[in-house]
Amino acid sequence: MLNIYKRMITFLVKDAKKRAEEKGVEFNETESKKKNEAWLPIILFYVLLYMMALIAPNLIIVEFYLVGLFGLTIRGLNHYYEWIKFVKED
């Protein structure tokens, strides 16, 4: 799963770089990667919910949906703006 997620991010960054080169706009690869890593889990969450709604309607109650969406939104904002930084000790 993690490998597929990384491949999706790589594809999105390469596509954005290609579009920026076509337009003649300056491209920042790290900024694009951070942006895609921030919003992609939210999009995947919506896709998962849609598939679950087709398979088993009314399985997820609204509270679980909102908690999951809120958690992913906070995670994405933190990942993009880097409010909380985790330091690895050697």
TADAPE-V420019 format. One record per run of one state. SS is the DSSP state (helix for helix, strand for strand, loop for the rest). FROM is the first residue (numbers start at 1). TO is the last residue. Records with the same first field share a line. If there is no record, write none. Layout:
SS: FROM-TO + FROM-TO
This chain:
loop: 1-1 + 24-28 + 56-61 + 82-90
helix: 2-23 + 29-55 + 62-81
